[in-house]
Amino acid sequence: MKNMKKMAARAALAGLGLCASSAWALLPIQHWTQPGGAQIWLVDSPGIPMVDVQVDFDAGSRRDPAGQQGLADAVALMGSKGVTAQGDLPALDENGLGQAWADLGASFGAQAGRDSFGYGLRSLTEPALLQRAVALAARQIASPSWPQDVWQRDRARWSASIKEADTRPGTVAAKAFAQAVYGGHPYGAQTTVDSLARIDIAGMQAFHRRLIAACRAKISIVGALDRAQADQLVQQLLAPLLAVQDGSACAPQPELPRIQALAAPVDQRIPFASAQAQVLVGQPGIARNSPDFLAVLVGNHILGGGGFTSRLTEEVREKRGLSYSVYSDFSPGLDAGAFTIGLQTRPDQAAEALKVSQETLRRFVAEGPTDRELQAAKDNLIGGFALRIDSNRKLLANVANIAWNGLPLDYLEHWTERVKALSRRDVREAMQRMLQPDRMVTVVVGAKP
């Protein structure tokens, strides 16, 4: 019987992608704050008997202490390595914890991003099963066991991975680019073998105790739960955390410095023996809550984010054959994440590919898109909107985006009409506000002199 329940649970979870509905975009997002300070965003989606939960804290890598880059990631990594005993419940090591989740047919994990530290839970909503899943997740959030031997093992593996990655030209280029774009801001910090060596269990425990606080939680929920059930789920999920946190956990966190615009261009040419030269061009872009976000999304799609239909692909690849692929991207966060143009090419073609890319960028920023390019980009983005919300997990990501960045609750409902309303002038002026082509970072690794 137990195995049959497990098989049924897994089958239900595996079939979620086949049960999506674009009508989910029209379901209202409910929002409220619990007495303890935790904020909740809920989409009650009753069509599938399951729930996805994301719990976010302002504890991403930008909160890593100086010299301990990688600490937030280490806390996330160790969150799945075991839990301490609680009442009549025995301690579980990493294998026991994994087996417990497998028995429930549910999943849970932690992940540290640039801005946020998040836990994700997925479970069926059958009451007894969900209660057990939430109880186990609550233990994992509040009472990780921090096994020293496991950290030493995983740190050694992580350090070896960093050393191997540093032998690749793409890694060398990415690190140099991030350092030049962000300067001393935490967005540009890199996890190194040396910074990992300075991370210990005591430091992870202090980070967890200081930043993973129930009063700071932003919880996004999508699934077959009404408001009362969702509120009860969050109470159960955070109760053990409330029990172990001290009073200072809810004190205001220190403000971080803002990312500064580049005062002058930066050009780095790094020798490297490789078959392909790596080329990166860019600068700080915009924050996610910028009113220019949608206009920049459309503009970037036209410039280099739209794959084979983009201008950069047309100029660099199709007309001149200088690179198999070329792209542009922007990565907004709570602060101005980088705008990037990237390509790989033969070392003897790097200078020409770079020149064409820069000229294409300057022309696009100065002139903006054509009517035809703008309409094609709108059609593509609007036509693909349903794919952004065609599963509980994708819808959850969108709800969490709204929660984390303080976007309007009706953001998804009006997304397509706001994109449709953008004019050529809107896109051109937004790109001009974001980009200064004459003050950019240029990193070239492996080009022939």
C-alpha positions in Angstrom: 0.0 0.0 0.0 2.8 2.4 0.9 4.5 1.9 -2.5 1.2 2.4 -4.3 0.8 5.7 -2.6 4.3 6.7 -3.5 3.7 5.7 -7.1 0.4 7.6 -7.3 2.0 10.8 -5.8 4.9 10.7 -8.3 2.6 10.1 -11.2 0.5 13.1 -10.2 3.5 15.3 -9.9 4.9 14.1 -13.2 1.7 14.9 -14.9 1.4 18.5 -13.8 2.9 19.9 -17.0 0.1 18.3 -19.0 -2.7 19.9 -16.9 -1.7 23.6 -17.3 -4.2 26.3 -18.2 -3.5 29.8 -19.5 -6.6 30.9 -17.5 -4.3 30.8 -14.4 -3.1 34.3 -15.4 -6.6 35.6 -14.6 -6.8 34.1 -11.2 -6.5 36.8 -8.6 -3.4 37.0 -6.4 -4.4 37.3 -2.7 -1.9 39.1 -0.4 -1.8 39.5 3.4 0.6 39.7 6.3 0.5 37.5 9.3 0.8 39.0 12.9 4.4 37.8 13.1 5.4 39.8 10.0 5.5 37.0 7.3 3.9 38.2 4.1 1.9 35.8 1.9 1.0 35.9 -1.8 -1.5 33.2 -2.9 -3.0 31.9 -6.1 -5.8 29.5 -5.3 -5.6 27.1 -8.3 -8.0 24.2 -7.5 -7.6 22.3 -10.7 -4.8 20.1 -9.6 -4.6 18.5 -6.0 -1.1 19.9 -5.3 0.7 23.0 -4.0 4.0 24.7 -4.7 5.4 27.0 -2.0 8.4 29.4 -2.2 9.7 31.0 0.9 12.2 33.9 0.3 14.5 35.9 2.6 16.8 38.8 2.0 19.8 36.5 2.5 21.3 36.1 -0.9 24.9 36.2 -1.8 24.9 40.0 -1.6 24.7 39.5 2.2 27.9 37.4 2.3 30.5 38.9 4.7 33.6 40.2 3.1 36.1 37.5 2.6 33.5 34.7 2.9 32.0 34.8 -0.6 30.0 31.6 -1.1 28.5 31.6 2.5 24.9 31.9 1.4 25.4 29.1 -1.1 27.0 27.0 1.6 24.1 27.5 3.9 21.7 26.4 1.1 23.9 23.4 0.4 24.0 22.3 4.0 20.3 22.7 4.5 19.7 19.3 2.9 22.4 17.4 4.8 20.4 16.5 7.9 18.2 17.8 10.7 18.5 17.6 14.5 16.2 15.6 16.7 13.0 17.3 17.7 10.8 16.0 20.6 10.1 12.4 19.8 11.4 12.8 16.2 14.9 11.4 15.7 17.7 13.2 14.0 18.0 12.5 10.2 21.3 12.5 8.2 21.3 13.4 4.5 20.4 9.9 3.5 17.5 9.7 6.0 16.3 13.1 4.9 16.3 12.1 1.3 14.4 8.9 2.0 11.8 10.8 4.1 11.1 13.1 1.1 10.9 10.1 -1.3 8.4 8.4 1.0 6.2 11.5 0.9 6.4 11.7 -2.9 7.2 15.4 -2.3 10.2 17.6 -2.8 12.0 20.4 -0.9 15.2 22.3 -1.2 17.1 25.5 -0.6 18.8 27.9 -3.1 20.8 31.1 -2.7 20.5 33.7 -5.4 22.1 37.0 -5.8 19.4 38.9 -3.8 17.4 36.2 -2.1 17.7 32.9 -0.2 14.7 30.7 -0.9 13.2 27.3 0.1 10.9 25.5 -2.3 8.3 22.9 -1.3 6.1 20.8 -3.7 3.5 18.4 -2.4 0.1 16.9 -3.1 -2.6 18.5 -1.0 -4.1 15.3 0.5 -4.4 16.6 4.1 -2.4 13.9 6.0 0.3 13.9 3.3 0.6 17.7 3.1 0.8 18.0 6.9 3.7 15.6 7.1 5.5 17.4 4.2 5.1 20.8 5.8 6.3 19.5 9.1 9.4 18.0 7.6 10.1 21.2 5.6 9.7 23.2 8.8 12.3 21.1 10.6 14.7 21.5 7.6 14.3 25.3 7.7 14.6 25.7 11.4 17.0 22.9 12.5 19.6 21.8 10.0 22.2 19.7 11.7 25.3 21.2 10.1 27.4 18.0 10.0 31.1 19.0 10.0 32.3 15.9 8.0 29.8 16.5 5.3 30.8 20.2 4.9 34.5 19.2 4.7 33.6 16.7 2.0 31.4 19.0 0.0 33.8 22.0 0.4 36.6 19.9 -1.1 34.4 19.0 -4.1 33.3 22.6 -4.5 36.9 23.8 -4.4 37.9 21.3 -7.0 35.1 22.4 -9.2 36.2 26.0 -8.9 39.8 25.1 -9.8 38.6 23.2 -12.9 36.3 26.0 -14.0 39.1 28.5 -13.7 40.9 26.6 -16.5 38.2 27.5 -19.0 38.3 30.8 -21.0 34.6 31.4 -20.5 35.0 31.4 -16.7 38.0 33.8 -16.9 36.0 36.2 -19.1 32.9 36.1 -16.9 34.9 36.8 -13.7 36.8 39.6 -15.3 33.6 41.1 -16.7 31.7 40.9 -13.4 34.5 42.6 -11.5 34.8 45.4 -14.0 31.0 46.0 -14.2 30.2 45.9 -10.5 33.5 47.0 -9.0 33.4 46.5 -5.2 29.6 45.9 -5.1 28.5 42.5 -3.8 27.0 41.6 -7.1 30.5 41.3 -8.5 31.9 39.1 -5.7 33.2 35.7 -6.6 33.4 32.5 -4.6 37.0 31.3 -4.6 38.9 28.4 -3.1 40.3 30.9 -0.5 36.9 32.3 0.4 35.5 28.7 0.9 38.4 27.9 3.2 37.3 30.7 5.5 33.7 29.4 5.7 33.0 27.1 8.7 30.0 25.7 10.5 29.9 28.5 13.0 29.8 31.1 10.3 26.9 29.2 8.5 25.0 29.0 11.8 25.5 32.7 12.4 24.3 33.6 8.9 21.2 31.4 9.3 20.4 32.7 12.7 20.8 36.4 11.6 19.0 36.3 8.2 16.6 33.4 8.1 13.9 35.0 10.3 10.1 34.3 10.1 9.3 38.0 10.4 11.2 38.6 7.1 9.7 35.8 5.1 8.0 36.4 1.8 5.9 33.3 0.9 4.4 32.7 -2.5 1.9 29.8 -2.9 0.2 28.4 -5.9 -2.1 25.4 -5.6 -5.3 23.9 -4.4 -5.5 25.8 -1.1 -7.9 28.5 0.0 -6.7 31.5 2.1 -7.4 29.9 5.4 -5.6 26.7 4.4 -2.6 28.7 3.1 -2.4 30.8 6.2 -2.4 27.6 8.4 0.3 26.0 6.2 2.5 29.1 6.7 1.9 29.1 10.4 3.0 25.4 10.6 5.9 26.0 8.3 7.4 28.9 10.3 6.5 27.9 13.8 9.8 26.0 14.5 11.8 28.9 13.1 10.0 31.3 15.4 10.8 29.1 18.3 14.6 29.2 17.7 15.2 32.7 16.4 16.2 35.5 18.9 14.7 38.9 19.2 17.5 40.6 17.2 16.6 38.7 14.1 13.9 41.2 13.1 16.1 44.3 13.5 16.5 46.3 10.2 19.3 45.0 8.0 22.1 47.4 7.0 21.6 49.1 3.7 24.0 47.9 0.9 25.8 50.3 -1.4 24.2 51.0 -4.8 25.8 49.9 -8.0 27.4 52.9 -9.7 27.3 53.7 -13.4 30.6 53.5 -15.2 32.6 56.7 -15.3 34.7 55.6 -18.3 35.1 52.7 -20.6 37.0 49.7 -19.5 38.9 47.5 -21.9 40.6 44.2 -20.9 42.4 41.9 -23.3 43.4 38.7 -21.5 45.8 36.2 -23.2 44.5 32.6 -23.2 45.4 29.6 -25.4 42.0 28.5 -26.7 40.3 27.5 -29.9 37.6 30.2 -29.4 38.0 33.8 -28.2 35.4 34.9 -25.6 34.0 38.4 -26.0 31.8 40.2 -23.5 30.6 43.8 -23.6 28.3 45.5 -21.1 27.6 47.7 -18.1 25.2 48.0 -15.2 21.6 47.9 -16.4 18.4 48.4 -14.5 16.7 47.1 -11.4 13.7 44.7 -11.8 11.2 47.2 -10.4 12.2 49.9 -12.9 9.3 51.3 -14.9 11.5 50.8 -18.0 11.5 47.0 -17.5 9.0 46.0 -20.2 10.3 48.5 -22.8 13.9 47.1 -22.2 12.6 43.6 -22.4 11.2 44.3 -25.9 14.3 46.3 -26.9 16.7 43.6 -25.8 14.6 41.0 -27.6 15.1 42.9 -30.9 18.8 43.7 -30.3 20.1 40.3 -29.2 17.7 38.4 -27.0 15.4 37.1 -29.7 17.8 34.4 -31.1 18.0 34.1 -34.9 15.7 37.1 -35.4 17.8 39.6 -33.5 19.9 42.4 -35.0 23.1 41.1 -33.6 22.6 37.7 -35.1 21.8 39.3 -38.5 24.9 41.5 -38.4 27.5 39.3 -36.8 26.4 35.8 -37.9 24.2 36.0 -41.0 25.9 38.8 -42.9 29.5 38.2 -41.9 29.8 34.7 -40.5 31.9 35.9 -37.5 30.2 33.8 -34.8 27.9 30.9 -34.6 25.9 32.7 -32.0 25.7 36.1 -30.4 23.3 37.4 -27.8 22.4 40.3 -25.6 20.9 39.9 -22.1 20.1 42.0 -19.0 19.8 40.6 -15.5 17.8 43.0 -13.3 17.6 42.4 -9.6 17.0 44.5 -6.5 19.8 46.6 -8.0 21.0 47.2 -11.5 22.2 43.8 -12.8 24.5 43.7 -15.8 23.5 44.3 -19.5 25.7 42.0 -21.5 26.5 41.3 -25.2 28.4 38.0 -25.6 29.8 35.9 -28.3 32.5 33.3 -29.1 34.6 33.5 -32.3 37.9 32.4 -33.9 40.7 34.3 -32.2 41.7 36.0 -35.5 38.1 37.3 -35.9 37.6 38.6 -32.4 38.5 42.3 -33.3 36.1 42.4 -36.2 33.3 40.6 -34.4 33.7 43.1 -31.5 33.6 46.1 -33.8 30.5 44.9 -35.6 28.7 44.2 -32.3 29.6 47.6 -30.9 28.5 49.4 -34.1 25.2 47.5 -34.0 24.6 48.4 -30.4 25.4 52.1 -31.0 23.0 52.3 -34.0 20.2 50.6 -32.1 20.5 52.8 -29.1 20.6 55.9 -31.3 17.7 55.0 -33.6 15.6 52.4 -31.8 13.7 49.6 -33.5 11.9 49.7 -36.9 8.1 49.4 -37.0 8.6 45.9 -38.4 11.1 44.8 -35.7 8.8 46.2 -32.9 5.7 44.4 -34.1 7.6 41.1 -34.6 9.0 41.3 -31.1 5.6 42.1 -29.6 4.0 39.2 -31.5 6.7 36.8 -30.3 6.6 37.9 -26.6 2.8 38.1 -26.4 2.4 34.9 -28.3 4.8 33.1 -25.8 3.2 34.6 -22.7 1.1 31.5 -22.0 4.3 29.4 -21.9 5.5 31.6 -19.0 2.6 30.4 -16.8 1.7 27.0 -18.2 2.5 25.0 -15.0 2.2 25.6 -11.3 5.9 25.9 -11.0 6.2 28.6 -13.7 3.2 30.5 -12.2 4.8 30.3 -8.8 8.0 31.9 -10.2 5.9 34.8 -11.5 4.1 35.2 -8.3 7.4 35.1 -6.4 8.7 37.8 -8.8 5.7 40.0 -8.0 6.2 39.4 -4.2 10.0 39.9 -4.2 10.1 43.1 -6.4 7.0 44.8 -5.0 5.1 44.6 -8.4 1.3 45.2 -8.6 -0.9 42.2 -7.8 -2.5 42.6 -11.3 0.9 42.6 -13.0 0.3 39.3 -14.9 -3.2 40.2 -15.8 -2.1 43.4 -17.6 1.3 42.2 -19.0 0.2 41.6 -22.6 -1.7 44.9 -22.9 1.3 46.8 -21.5 3.6 45.2 -24.0 1.2 45.8 -26.8 1.0 49.5 -25.9 4.7 50.2 -26.2 5.8 52.5 -29.1 9.1 52.8 -30.9 9.8 55.9 -28.9 9.1 54.1 -25.6 11.6 51.4 -26.5 14.3 53.7 -27.9 14.2 56.1 -24.9 14.2 53.2 -22.4 17.3 51.7 -24.0 18.9 55.1 -24.1 18.3 55.6 -20.4 19.9 52.2 -19.7 22.8 52.1 -22.1 25.8 54.3 -22.7 27.7 52.6 -25.6 30.8 54.8 -25.1 31.1 53.8 -21.4 31.1 50.1 -21.4 33.2 47.2 -20.2 34.9 45.2 -22.9 36.5 41.9 -22.0 38.2 39.7 -24.7 39.8 36.5 -23.7 42.0 34.5 -26.1 42.1 36.8 -29.1 45.1 36.9 -31.4 47.1 40.1 -30.9 
